[in-house]
Amino acid sequence: MNTYRKTAVMIGILFIIGTVSGILAGTFLAPIQAGSTYPLNVSASESQWITGTLFILLMGLSLAMVPVLLYPIFRKHNEVLALGSVLFRGIFEQVGETLLVISMFLLLTVSEIYGKTGAADASSFQTLGSMLIAAGNWIQPINGIVFSVGTLMIFVLFYQTRLIPRLLSGWGIIGAVLYCTAEIVSISSPLHLAPDIGEGIGLLLVPTAIQEMVFAVWMIVKGFNPSAIASQPARPAAHELLSAA
């Protein structure tokens, strides 16, 4: 039981680290991205850009650990969904976040080269920078869909196992569906821009954003439902499986 309690607290902390990292990333990056000469102005705020980008990486890494911690618990109930959550929320999503981080570091490189060569060929650098920005704009909604699928798996498992209140897990399921809808609509839109939370179609992201914070606090304060843990089936040992075969 102590192991389950520690796992719950760690999951809650990881969610909070991920959320805070995402907020800090926006705080550092948004002023640079709002500049009239973006992305050629990135190198002028190099430290700020690198810090914000690293916060994106930290956000991805911390949230990728959540399904890994949940896997030993969930696999006793449904190993397919448990593995799926690790693949989507752990591996695939982190690959997407890494690609996004790489594109942002490449923007810094383009800006640095532009600063050294002067403005003679500014249009070419602007075009290259625009292509990297477009790559990021495609990566984000695709990653959002991957995130939604993984989140759906996690909270379906929570709903089935009753490890947390069904109101909270049901909220997570609905939020994941809305989140996925917002990302698909964004990809289908003329500009293919990732949705901004709280604006337009981005309003559909709000339920998940709130639910994750409520879930994080619940994990830290309350943890898993003890009766649900007690009723979980024990995973047979390897020698038992061989004997049964």
DAUR-V708459 format. One record per pair of residues at least 4 apart in sequence whose ideal C-beta (glycine too) atoms are under 6 Angstrom apart, sorted by the first residue. I is the first residue (numbers start at 1). GAP is how many residues later the second one is. D is the distance in whole Angstrom. If there is no record, write none. Layout:
i = <I,I>
gap = <GAP,GAP>
d = <D,D>
This chain:
i = <4,4,5,7,8,8,8,9,11,11,11,12,12,12,14,14,14,15,15,16,17,17,18,18,18,21,21,21,22,24,25,25,25,25,26,28,28,28,29,29,32,32,33,35,37,39,39,40,40,42,42,42,42,43,43,43,45,49,53,53,56,57,60,60,60,64,64,67,67,67,67,68,70,71,71,71,74,74,75,75,76,76,76,77,81,81,84,85,85,85,85,86,87,87,88,88,88,88,89,89,92,93,93,93,96,96,99,100,100,103,103,103,106,107,107,110,110,110,114,122,137,137,139,140,141,141,141,141,144,145,145,148,148,148,151,152,155,155,155,157,158,158,158,159,159,161,162,162,163,163,163,164,164,166,171,172,175,175,175,178,178,179,179,181,182,182,182,182,185,186,186,187,195,195,196,197,197,198,205,207,211,217,218,224,236,236>
gap = <220,225,218,62,211,215,216,211,55,58,208,204,207,208,48,51,52,197,201,200,4,45,41,44,45,34,37,38,37,31,4,27,30,31,4,20,23,24,4,23,13,17,5,6,4,68,90,71,74,7,65,66,69,68,69,72,4,59,48,51,45,44,4,34,37,26,30,18,19,22,23,22,4,4,11,15,8,83,4,7,156,157,159,84,72,76,69,4,65,68,69,4,4,5,4,58,61,62,4,61,54,50,53,54,43,47,40,36,39,29,32,33,26,22,25,15,18,19,11,4,56,57,4,54,42,45,46,53,39,35,38,28,31,32,25,24,14,17,18,4,5,6,11,7,10,67,63,66,61,62,65,4,5,4,40,39,32,33,36,26,29,26,29,23,13,19,22,23,16,8,9,5,6,7,6,5,8,4,4,4,4,4,4,5,4,5>
d = <5,6,5,5,5,4,5,5,6,6,5,4,3,4,5,5,5,6,4,5,6,4,5,4,4,5,4,4,5,5,6,5,4,5,5,5,5,3,6,4,5,6,5,4,4,5,4,5,5,5,5,5,4,4,4,5,6,6,6,5,6,5,6,5,3,5,4,4,5,4,5,6,5,6,5,5,4,5,4,4,5,6,5,5,5,5,5,5,5,4,5,4,5,6,5,5,5,3,6,3,5,6,5,5,6,3,5,6,5,5,5,5,5,6,5,6,5,5,4,6,6,6,6,4,4,5,5,5,4,6,5,5,5,4,4,4,5,3,5,6,6,5,4,6,4,6,6,4,5,5,5,5,6,6,5,5,4,4,5,4,6,6,5,6,5,5,4,6,5,6,5,6,5,4,5,5,5,6,6,6,6,6,5,6,4,5>
